[in-house]
Amino acid sequence: MRVQVLFFAQARERAGCASQTLELPEGSRVEDARAAIARAHPALEPLWPHLALAVNGELARDGTALPAGAELALLPPVSGG
């Protein structure tokens, strides 16, 4: 199945792209996508502890199932006031 990965802010800078299509086996979960992204973009390593992930606009945990055609966004922490 295909999943569209979106990179924002520091994640985009480290990945070197704004988005990527990821091919994953049916039944994959967020942690499977995270592992595939980490292999493809090792420069993201320092950010992983700080990134939030959203599936189709909803914050998600590693165990969240990914539907085919999902949009997975990597969201760095935001600061401001």
N, C-alpha and C positions, 0 to 999 in steps of 0.2 A: 504494500500500500504506500501511497505517497503522502507525505506531510510537508507542509510549507513552513520553514523555519524563518523567523524574523529576528534580526539582531538590532538592538538599539544602543545608542551612546557608546560607552566603552566596549561593549561586546561587539558592536559593529566595527569599531576601530581595530580591535584585536583579531577579529575573524577576517577582516579585509573585504567584507561584502555586507550588503544590507539584508539579503535574503538568500535562501538556499532550499532546493527541493531535496528531501531526504526519502530514500526508499527503505522501508522497514517491513518485516514480516507481519502478516495479519495478527491481530491480538497483542501488538506491542503496547508498551506502557511508557510513561514519561521517562522512567529511568533508562529504558532501551534507547530512546531518542537522545537522551543526555549522553550516554556512552558513545553513540555514533558521532555526535557533534564533537565530543571531546577528542575522539580519534582524528577527526578531520581538521580540527582547529585547536592544536595543543596550546596555542597562545592564550586561550581562554582560561587555562588552569587556575591562575590567581583569582579570577573572578567568581568561580563556581560557588564558593561559600556565601557569596553576597547576592547572587542572582535569584530573582523570582522567575518562575515560569508560568505562563498562562496558555491554556488550551482554549481556542475559540473565544478569547476575551475573558476567560474566567481563571483566576489563580488556581494552580494545580500542584499536587504533590507527586512524588515519584511513582506511587502505585496507581495513579490515574490512567485509565485506558485511553488510548488514542484512537479516535474514529478515522477511517480512511478520509483523506482530504482535509484533515485538521490543520489549523494554523497554530503553530507553537511559537510563542514569543519569549525571548530571553530579555528580561527586564532588570537592568542594574538598579541599585538603590538611587533614590532621588533625594536631593537636599534642597532646602529653600525655606522660605518663611512667609 
